[in-house]
Amino acid sequence: MPVDLSDESQYDRARLRQWARGRARSAGVDRRDLLTLFAAGAAAAAPLSLTAAETAGAAPRTGPVTPAAPTAAAAPGIVKPLPPELFTLRGTNAETNFEALRGTGHLTPLDRFFVRNHTSTPRLDPADWRLTVWGDALPEGHGPVEFSYDALRRLPAVERTLFIECAGNGRSFYTTQQGQTVTGTAWTLGAIGVARWRGARLSDVLRKAGVTRRAVDVLPRGLDDEVVANGVNLGRVRRPLPVSKAFDDVILAYEMNGEPLPADHGGPVRVVVPEWIGISSVKWVGDIEVSARPLYTPWNTDLYRLFGPEHPPQGSAPLTRQTLKSAFELRPGATVPAHRPHLLTGRSWSGAAPVHRVEVSTDGGTHWRRARFHDAPRRGTWVRWSVPWTPRTAGPTALLARATDTTGRTQPSKAVHNTQGYLFDAVVRHPVTVV
Ligand code: MTE
């Protein structure tokens, strides 16, 4: 029976079978190298390093998870300023401090949008930039088709407010809250931002390039440096999209919050894949392969899948949609004065559907109150909420926020472990001290 690749779950299962049988084609990396990495899985990679304070559940931000920057200087390879009140540096990445979002409105200002770079931000001139569409799903005898920046801007523009969130957002809580070992960047909850993206539809570009019905996968590739991991050159960042998603709602964005797309966020042009894990939204896109055969790259084989005892022995299907999370706009470990009214604020989001309800507990999870929404809940973005709180008892306590989306899914008290710490969805215990 032919597989309907327009159905996401069928796509995932089909791709998983093809990968397991070696039928998917490697896009630029030797399959043996991939299998080596794949077998090593997360087990061989260095586990998340956390301080004793982090392990005990105190504010994870204080620990040397990544070398601390002495000043507001940029992290290696990031162009924009990264003042410590807005960001926590983690290797080549910068995490948004959630408390820096308090009072900022629905969109994340560009000066505090998190940055996740596998290598470093390239400086690209829009005048020289070209997008090349190529591959065996173009008509027979058809060479690559090129689009300039101006040609892309002449196509009908679309605008959407969408989050981009790293699949590993919340990863550190597998360790600090659940006592489990995971590998990767020790994000707390700030590897997410919401922006108003403006750009051309990927579907318009693919149609203009003449993509045929033979197309199965679409592979955007970044112009940043090649990624070397554990001594293996993985090539440039690229992750296949099923043609169904590519033709559905994917944007080639050249503006973010009304500004030309900043260098750190993929300027001059990036892919924005609504509701899917951040790695799908390839920055600095330079070419797109359209393939009549399934493709695999490190980013949909050994990376961005779920491995571990609670998952199939060969790993899960490649990850697609984001999960459900909530965060307070408050510094972990903050002190709050007793007997004075305080407004707790935060944000919740889901990759599956609009957020339906958020409940907040100020006593470690015994009592829950419904939060008031400050946005109409919408797909692909977060909802801001608040709850008034007048603490009565001095001492340490934990604040909890728990979201339910319109599919009926509620954040659990424990996330299902996977070795690379993806898709953490459990309610996070946010430590504060009432004084
Ligand atoms: N695209 C390229 N070319 N290189 C990268 O390192 N990182 C990915 C994705 N696209 C990445 C990329 C990851 S893992 C995430 S979470 C998002 O970009 C982060 O987007 P941002 O840095 O604009 O927040």
Residues whose N, C-alpha, C, O or C-beta is under 5 A from the ligand:
A	BS01	MTE	F114 V115 R116 N117 H118 T119 E165 C166 G222 L223 D224 V237 D264 H265 G278 I279 S281 V282 K283 W284
